[in-house]
Amino acid sequence: VLHCKGQALMDVVCEHLNLLEKDYFGLTFSDSDSQKNWLDPSKEVKKQIRTSPWHFSFAVKFYPPDPSLLMEDITRYYLCLQLRGDILSGRLPCSFATHALLGSYTVQAELGDYDQDEHGSDYVNDFRFAPNQSRELEERVTELHRTYRGMTPAEAEMNFLENAKKLSMYGVDLHHTKDSEGIDIMLGVCANGLLIYCDRLRINRFAWPKILKISYKRSNFYIKIRPGEYEQFESTIGFKLPNHRAAKKLWKVCIEHHTFFRLVSPEPPPKGFLVMGSKFRYSGRTQAQTRQASALIDRPAPHFERSTSKRYLLSRSLDGGGCTCIFNHHFLPLSHPLKSRTFQSPWFHFGFNPQQTGSVGRVSLISPLTVTSENVTSATTTQVTKTVKGGYSETRIEKRIVITGDDAVDQHQALAIAIQEAKQQHPDMLVTKAVVVRETESSAEEKHRMSEVHPSLSGHVSFLLFYP
């Protein structure tokens, strides 16, 4: 494991995801300064990451200019998941109309055709479509979704991508820089070239054919521009980055994007001891090569389940006192040489601690957090379980939240308290399942367990909240 190269890890991830068109994707990790870096597939993992444990994110690295040319629906699905995350994070700004349109396609892909009996009227309220979502946006999404009868999930995702690719910030990798006068600007790298932004407005654009050379020296980044139709000489534009590493990182991103989108095949790295400058070259397949490989894919369309997107709250179905919502899980088979991992990103993540040897453990504790509101008290038991089942490594956090009160406990209020407490304790995690049980009398075991928290129990509602 310690000596494997980045490509070996990437291959494991793509095999787990059943992804063949993998050249558009990559793995990222954060360095000691919390800066995102792409894992170099040609180098050993341990030489790229100096901290432990190792945490990676699977993400889109090269955004395809025309997603319709992707061969498989599963590839487009993963691209959709990335773009949903980009929109929610604010990385991909949208107008109100575009938020509504993309949100409606997301609902169609996840829920299918609108059904009055099944969905009701406020069924989109828990979806997350935009950073600052409004009631007006949700109503517009509902209106559009009801017109998509007969549209398949694959068609909805294709429509989503056809509209998302037109956004001005689609696939733009932004880097903080300063111009020659010390003014803060952003330099964006994309499939078509380099973009310059100031105060969120694009002020210049340099297409790849217009750029003769890109280089860096210390914390400065330079681009040499081909002379225009009425210009006689070449010109060089310089940018100041925070440090040398940031300049080199930007240079590498430019090299990779130019090679992937513009060249038929990657250039071999220079050889010899007298080579000046960095020997780094993009070593993966170019877009032209991956399209050729995709045309040779010969397998039935892979079946896959579309995971539930992020929600603001748990979706409630209080039928006979019950409430259940299931979120998607991703586990990695342990039969592969790379063992003991967990996964994350906009939809998927994983980590690996090279010093960890055990993968099975169990811890149970009483949470110190107690929420009290008038005559209602909440106490929490948290249980962390790490197991291996059928060749899969699973880490699960199970929370049992017991709501007690002197009078009959209002189930809606109790659920709201449970959700509030869960969000306070784990703000960065998603609930994957909730089980609501309403009881009028506590068992002897439960009374004994809760006696230290609440001495007089007349009734309680308990919640089991599962986190992936």
HURAGI-V317995 format. One record per residue. RES is the residue in one letter. PHI is phi in degrees with one decimal (none if undefined). D_FIRST is the distance of its C-alpha to the first C-alpha in whole Angstrom. Layout:
BEGIN
res=RES phi=PHI d_first=D_FIRST
res=RES phi=PHI d_first=D_FIRST
END
This chain:
BEGIN
res=V phi=none d_first=0
res=L phi=-65.7 d_first=4
res=H phi=-104.5 d_first=6
res=C phi=-73.5 d_first=5
res=K phi=-88.7 d_first=9
res=G phi=-59.0 d_first=10
res=Q phi=-63.2 d_first=12
res=A phi=-63.1 d_first=9
res=L phi=-66.9 d_first=9
res=M phi=-63.2 d_first=13
res=D phi=-63.2 d_first=13
res=V phi=-63.2 d_first=12
res=V phi=-63.2 d_first=14
res=C phi=-67.3 d_first=17
res=E phi=-65.0 d_first=17
res=H phi=-63.8 d_first=17
res=L phi=-85.1 d_first=20
res=N phi=58.7 d_first=22
res=L phi=-107.9 d_first=22
res=L phi=-98.0 d_first=23
res=E phi=-84.3 d_first=25
res=K phi=-92.4 d_first=21
res=D phi=-71.6 d_first=22
res=Y phi=-81.9 d_first=24
res=F phi=-114.3 d_first=21
res=G phi=-161.0 d_first=19
res=L phi=-114.8 d_first=16
res=T phi=-117.0 d_first=18
res=F phi=-146.2 d_first=17
res=S phi=-103.3 d_first=19
res=D phi=-84.6 d_first=20
res=S phi=-64.0 d_first=22
res=D phi=-95.9 d_first=25
res=S phi=63.2 d_first=24
res=Q phi=-94.1 d_first=24
res=K phi=-75.5 d_first=22
res=N phi=-132.6 d_first=20
res=W phi=-87.3 d_first=19
res=L phi=-69.8 d_first=15
res=D phi=-76.6 d_first=16
res=P phi=-67.0 d_first=14
res=S phi=-90.1 d_first=15
res=K phi=-113.8 d_first=13
res=E phi=-64.6 d_first=10
res=V phi=-61.2 d_first=9
res=K phi=-65.3 d_first=9
res=K phi=-83.1 d_first=12
res=Q phi=-99.9 d_first=14
res=I phi=-120.1 d_first=13
res=R phi=-96.8 d_first=15
res=T phi=-104.9 d_first=15
res=S phi=-139.0 d_first=14
res=P phi=-74.6 d_first=13
res=W phi=-89.0 d_first=12
res=H phi=-128.6 d_first=14
res=F phi=-122.9 d_first=15
res=S phi=-126.8 d_first=18
res=F phi=-91.1 d_first=18
res=A phi=-151.2 d_first=22
res=V phi=-74.7 d_first=24
res=K phi=-99.9 d_first=24
res=F phi=-118.2 d_first=27
res=Y phi=-77.4 d_first=30
res=P phi=-63.6 d_first=32
res=P phi=-60.7 d_first=35
res=D phi=-128.6 d_first=37
res=P phi=-59.9 d_first=34
res=S phi=-66.7 d_first=37
res=L phi=-83.5 d_first=36
res=L phi=-66.0 d_first=32
res=M phi=-79.3 d_first=32
res=E phi=-116.8 d_first=31
res=D phi=-63.7 d_first=32
res=I phi=-66.4 d_first=28
res=T phi=-67.2 d_first=28
res=R phi=-64.3 d_first=31
res=Y phi=-62.6 d_first=30
res=Y phi=-65.8 d_first=27
res=L phi=-65.5 d_first=29
res=C phi=-60.6 d_first=31
res=L phi=-61.2 d_first=29
res=Q phi=-62.2 d_first=28
res=L phi=-66.8 d_first=31
res=R phi=-61.2 d_first=33
res=G phi=-64.9 d_first=30
res=D phi=-61.3 d_first=32
res=I phi=-67.6 d_first=35
res=L phi=-66.0 d_first=35
res=S phi=-79.8 d_first=33
res=G phi=88.2 d_first=36
res=R phi=-67.7 d_first=34
res=L phi=-118.6 d_first=36
res=P phi=-66.0 d_first=40
res=C phi=-137.0 d_first=42
res=S phi=-79.2 d_first=46
res=F phi=-57.2 d_first=47
res=A phi=-62.6 d_first=48
res=T phi=-71.5 d_first=44
res=H phi=-56.5 d_first=43
res=A phi=-66.4 d_first=45
res=L phi=-65.8 d_first=45
res=L phi=-66.0 d_first=41
res=G phi=-63.3 d_first=41
res=S phi=-67.4 d_first=43
res=Y phi=-69.8 d_first=41
res=T phi=-63.8 d_first=38
res=V phi=-63.0 d_first=40
res=Q phi=-63.5 d_first=42
res=A phi=-66.5 d_first=38
res=E phi=-89.5 d_first=37
res=L phi=-104.0 d_first=41
res=G phi=79.9 d_first=42
res=D phi=-63.6 d_first=46
res=Y phi=-68.4 d_first=48
res=D phi=-131.6 d_first=50
res=Q phi=-58.6 d_first=52
res=D phi=-67.9 d_first=52
res=E phi=-85.3 d_first=48
res=H phi=-98.0 d_first=48
res=G phi=72.2 d_first=51
res=S phi=-106.9 d_first=51
res=D phi=-107.9 d_first=49
res=Y phi=-73.2 d_first=46
res=V phi=-98.1 d_first=44
res=N phi=-61.9 d_first=44
res=D phi=-86.5 d_first=41
res=F phi=-69.3 d_first=39
res=R phi=-112.3 d_first=38
res=F phi=-105.6 d_first=39
res=A phi=-148.0 d_first=40
res=P phi=-58.8 d_first=39
res=N phi=-118.8 d_first=43
res=Q phi=-77.3 d_first=44
res=S phi=-119.4 d_first=47
res=R phi=-63.1 d_first=49
res=E phi=-61.4 d_first=51
res=L phi=-64.9 d_first=48
res=E phi=-61.5 d_first=47
res=E phi=-65.8 d_first=50
res=R phi=-68.1 d_first=50
res=V phi=-61.0 d_first=47
res=T phi=-61.0 d_first=48
res=E phi=-59.4 d_first=51
res=L phi=-68.6 d_first=49
res=H phi=-60.8 d_first=47
res=R phi=-68.8 d_first=50
res=T phi=-94.2 d_first=51
res=Y phi=-97.7 d_first=48
res=R phi=-57.9 d_first=49
res=G phi=92.3 d_first=48
res=M phi=-78.3 d_first=45
res=T phi=-76.9 d_first=41
res=P phi=-57.1 d_first=38
res=A phi=-63.6 d_first=37
res=E phi=-67.2 d_first=40
res=A phi=-63.5 d_first=40
res=E phi=-69.2 d_first=37
res=M phi=-64.6 d_first=38
res=N phi=-64.0 d_first=41
res=F phi=-58.2 d_first=39
res=L phi=-69.3 d_first=37
res=E phi=-63.1 d_first=40
res=N phi=-87.3 d_first=41
res=A phi=-66.9 d_first=38
res=K phi=-66.7 d_first=38
res=K phi=-83.7 d_first=41
res=L phi=-68.7 d_first=40
res=S phi=-64.4 d_first=41
res=M phi=-101.7 d_first=37
res=Y phi=-62.3 d_first=35
res=G phi=70.2 d_first=32
res=V phi=-94.1 d_first=33
res=D phi=-96.6 d_first=31
res=L phi=-91.0 d_first=33
res=H phi=-134.2 d_first=32
res=H phi=-74.4 d_first=35
res=T phi=-143.9 d_first=37
res=K phi=-127.7 d_first=40
res=D phi=-83.9 d_first=43
res=S phi=-64.3 d_first=45
res=E phi=-98.6 d_first=48
res=G phi=80.6 d_first=45
res=I phi=-84.4 d_first=45
res=D phi=-67.5 d_first=42
res=I phi=-139.4 d_first=41
res=M phi=-119.8 d_first=38
res=L phi=-109.4 d_first=36
res=G phi=-106.4 d_first=35
res=V phi=-111.5 d_first=33
res=C phi=-145.9 d_first=33
res=A phi=-63.8 d_first=34
res=N phi=-96.0 d_first=37
res=G phi=149.0 d_first=37
res=L phi=-110.9 d_first=37
res=L phi=-123.2 d_first=39
res=I phi=-112.7 d_first=41
res=Y phi=-122.8 d_first=42
res=C phi=-137.2 d_first=44
res=D phi=53.6 d_first=45
res=R phi=68.9 d_first=43
res=L phi=-110.3 d_first=45
res=R phi=-76.0 d_first=44
res=I phi=-109.2 d_first=46
res=N phi=-161.4 d_first=45
res=R phi=-147.0 d_first=43
res=F phi=-124.8 d_first=42
res=A phi=-69.4 d_first=41
res=W phi=-53.7 d_first=38
res=P phi=-62.3 d_first=41
res=K phi=-85.1 d_first=43
res=I phi=-93.9 d_first=40
res=L phi=-88.0 d_first=41
res=K phi=-157.9 d_first=38
res=I phi=-124.6 d_first=35
res=S phi=-155.5 d_first=34
res=Y phi=-144.9 d_first=34
res=K phi=-147.9 d_first=35
res=R phi=54.5 d_first=34
res=S phi=-100.4 d_first=34
res=N phi=-105.8 d_first=36
res=F phi=-121.1 d_first=36
res=Y phi=-126.5 d_first=38
res=I phi=-127.8 d_first=39
res=K phi=-99.5 d_first=42
res=I phi=-102.8 d_first=44
res=R phi=-65.2 d_first=46
res=P phi=-63.8 d_first=50
res=G phi=-75.3 d_first=52
res=E phi=-60.6 d_first=55
res=Y phi=-109.3 d_first=57
res=E phi=-110.0 d_first=55
res=Q phi=-100.3 d_first=55
res=F phi=-119.9 d_first=52
res=E phi=-71.7 d_first=48
res=S phi=-129.4 d_first=47
res=T phi=-120.3 d_first=44
res=I phi=-114.8 d_first=43
res=G phi=-111.0 d_first=41
res=F phi=-133.3 d_first=39
res=K phi=-104.3 d_first=38
res=L phi=-105.9 d_first=35
res=P phi=-58.7 d_first=34
res=N phi=-160.7 d_first=32
res=H phi=-63.7 d_first=30
res=R phi=-63.7 d_first=27
res=A phi=-66.0 d_first=29
res=A phi=-66.4 d_first=31
res=K phi=-66.7 d_first=28
res=K phi=-61.7 d_first=26
res=L phi=-62.3 d_first=29
res=W phi=-59.4 d_first=29
res=K phi=-65.9 d_first=26
res=V phi=-61.8 d_first=27
res=C phi=-64.5 d_first=30
res=I phi=-57.9 d_first=29
res=E phi=-66.5 d_first=26
res=H phi=-66.6 d_first=29
res=H phi=-63.7 d_first=32
res=T phi=-65.4 d_first=30
res=F phi=-64.0 d_first=28
res=F phi=-91.9 d_first=32
res=R phi=-107.9 d_first=34
res=L phi=-98.3 d_first=33
res=V phi=-75.4 d_first=33
res=S phi=-143.0 d_first=30
res=P phi=-69.2 d_first=28
res=E phi=-77.7 d_first=29
res=P phi=-70.6 d_first=27
res=P phi=-66.8 d_first=26
res=P phi=-65.5 d_first=29
res=K phi=-114.8 d_first=28
res=G phi=107.0 d_first=30
res=F phi=-92.1 d_first=30
res=L phi=-100.0 d_first=33
res=V phi=-74.5 d_first=32
res=M phi=-88.9 d_first=33
res=G phi=81.8 d_first=31
res=S phi=-75.4 d_first=27
res=K phi=-90.5 d_first=26
res=F phi=-63.8 d_first=24
res=R phi=-140.7 d_first=25
res=Y phi=-66.2 d_first=24
res=S phi=-106.9 d_first=21
res=G phi=-85.4 d_first=21
res=R phi=-79.2 d_first=24
res=T phi=-81.9 d_first=28
res=Q phi=-61.0 d_first=30
res=A phi=-61.3 d_first=32
res=Q phi=-71.3 d_first=29
res=T phi=-70.6 d_first=28
res=R phi=-68.0 d_first=31
res=Q phi=-63.8 d_first=32
res=A phi=-66.7 d_first=29
res=S phi=-65.2 d_first=30
res=A phi=-65.0 d_first=33
res=L phi=-94.9 d_first=32
res=I phi=-63.5 d_first=30
res=D phi=-131.2 d_first=32
res=R phi=-152.3 d_first=31
res=P phi=-61.1 d_first=33
res=A phi=-55.5 d_first=32
res=P phi=-64.8 d_first=29
res=H phi=-85.5 d_first=31
res=F phi=-149.0 d_first=29
res=E phi=-95.6 d_first=30
res=R phi=-81.1 d_first=31
res=S phi=-71.9 d_first=30
res=T phi=-74.5 d_first=32
res=S phi=-74.8 d_first=32
res=K phi=-63.2 d_first=33
res=R phi=-122.9 d_first=36
res=Y phi=-75.9 d_first=38
res=L phi=-138.6 d_first=39
res=L phi=-69.7 d_first=39
res=S phi=-77.6 d_first=41
res=R phi=-103.0 d_first=43
res=S phi=-138.8 d_first=45
res=L phi=-83.5 d_first=47
res=D phi=-102.0 d_first=49
res=G phi=67.9 d_first=50
res=G phi=85.8 d_first=48
res=G phi=-109.1 d_first=45
res=C phi=-146.1 d_first=42
res=T phi=-138.3 d_first=39
res=C phi=-140.2 d_first=37
res=I phi=-111.7 d_first=33
res=F phi=-110.1 d_first=30
res=N phi=-72.8 d_first=28
res=H phi=-115.8 d_first=24
res=H phi=-129.7 d_first=21
res=F phi=-123.8 d_first=18
res=L phi=-111.7 d_first=15
res=P phi=-58.3 d_first=15
res=L phi=-89.1 d_first=13
res=S phi=-71.9 d_first=13
res=H phi=-79.2 d_first=10
res=P phi=-54.7 d_first=7
res=L phi=-82.9 d_first=6
res=K phi=-114.8 d_first=8
res=S phi=56.9 d_first=11
res=R phi=-129.8 d_first=11
res=T phi=-130.7 d_first=15
res=F phi=-119.0 d_first=17
res=Q phi=-159.5 d_first=20
res=S phi=172.2 d_first=22
res=P phi=-53.7 d_first=25
res=W phi=-129.1 d_first=25
res=F phi=-162.1 d_first=21
res=H phi=-148.1 d_first=18
res=F phi=-152.4 d_first=15
res=G phi=-142.2 d_first=13
res=F phi=-147.7 d_first=10
res=N phi=-108.2 d_first=11
res=P phi=-64.2 d_first=8
res=Q phi=-94.9 d_first=11
res=Q phi=-82.4 d_first=12
res=T phi=-117.6 d_first=12
res=G phi=-88.4 d_first=15
res=S phi=-125.2 d_first=16
res=V phi=-126.8 d_first=19
res=G phi=-165.1 d_first=22
res=R phi=-151.2 d_first=25
res=V phi=-133.3 d_first=28
res=S phi=-129.7 d_first=31
res=L phi=-151.0 d_first=33
res=I phi=-92.6 d_first=37
res=S phi=-68.7 d_first=36
res=P phi=-73.9 d_first=39
res=L phi=-80.2 d_first=39
res=T phi=-127.9 d_first=43
res=V phi=-101.7 d_first=45
res=T phi=-122.7 d_first=48
res=S phi=-139.5 d_first=51
res=E phi=54.5 d_first=55
res=N phi=-98.0 d_first=55
res=V phi=-116.1 d_first=51
res=T phi=-126.5 d_first=48
res=S phi=-121.4 d_first=44
res=A phi=-131.2 d_first=42
res=T phi=-126.0 d_first=38
res=T phi=-111.5 d_first=36
res=T phi=-111.4 d_first=32
res=Q phi=-128.5 d_first=30
res=V phi=-105.4 d_first=26
res=T phi=-125.7 d_first=24
res=K phi=-118.2 d_first=21
res=T phi=-135.4 d_first=21
res=V phi=-120.9 d_first=19
res=K phi=-127.2 d_first=22
res=G phi=56.3 d_first=22
res=G phi=84.9 d_first=18
res=Y phi=-116.3 d_first=18
res=S phi=-91.2 d_first=17
res=E phi=-132.1 d_first=20
res=T phi=-115.1 d_first=21
res=R phi=-133.1 d_first=24
res=I phi=-108.0 d_first=27
res=E phi=-113.5 d_first=30
res=K phi=-114.6 d_first=33
res=R phi=-107.9 d_first=37
res=I phi=-105.7 d_first=40
res=V phi=-106.7 d_first=43
res=I phi=-100.7 d_first=46
res=T phi=-120.8 d_first=49
res=G phi=-158.6 d_first=53
res=D phi=-69.7 d_first=56
res=D phi=-111.0 d_first=57
res=A phi=-60.8 d_first=56
res=V phi=-84.5 d_first=53
res=D phi=-71.4 d_first=52
res=Q phi=-64.6 d_first=49
res=H phi=-64.3 d_first=49
res=Q phi=-65.5 d_first=49
res=A phi=-63.7 d_first=47
res=L phi=-64.1 d_first=44
res=A phi=-61.2 d_first=45
res=I phi=-64.4 d_first=44
res=A phi=-62.5 d_first=41
res=I phi=-64.1 d_first=39
res=Q phi=-59.1 d_first=41
res=E phi=-66.7 d_first=39
res=A phi=-62.8 d_first=36
res=K phi=-68.0 d_first=36
res=Q phi=-68.7 d_first=36
res=Q phi=-79.4 d_first=34
res=H phi=-134.7 d_first=31
res=P phi=-66.1 d_first=32
res=D phi=-99.9 d_first=29
res=M phi=-115.8 d_first=28
res=L phi=-109.3 d_first=30
res=V phi=-74.1 d_first=32
res=T phi=-98.4 d_first=31
res=K phi=-159.9 d_first=33
res=A phi=-130.8 d_first=37
res=V phi=-120.9 d_first=39
res=V phi=-106.6 d_first=42
res=V phi=-125.7 d_first=45
res=R phi=-103.3 d_first=48
res=E phi=-129.0 d_first=50
res=T phi=-97.8 d_first=53
res=E phi=-134.2 d_first=53
res=S phi=-87.8 d_first=50
res=S phi=-70.0 d_first=49
res=A phi=-62.3 d_first=50
res=E phi=-64.4 d_first=46
res=E phi=-68.5 d_first=45
res=K phi=-62.3 d_first=49
res=H phi=-65.0 d_first=47
res=R phi=-66.4 d_first=44
res=M phi=-93.9 d_first=46
res=S phi=-62.0 d_first=49
res=E phi=-73.7 d_first=47
res=V phi=-91.3 d_first=47
res=H phi=-142.8 d_first=50
res=P phi=-68.3 d_first=53
res=S phi=-120.9 d_first=55
res=L phi=-106.1 d_first=53
res=S phi=-105.9 d_first=55
res=G phi=174.8 d_first=52
res=H phi=-155.8 d_first=49
res=V phi=-121.5 d_first=46
res=S phi=-111.5 d_first=43
res=F phi=-126.3 d_first=40
res=L phi=-108.2 d_first=36
res=L phi=-110.9 d_first=34
res=F phi=-108.2 d_first=30
res=Y phi=-114.6 d_first=28
res=P phi=-69.5 d_first=24
END
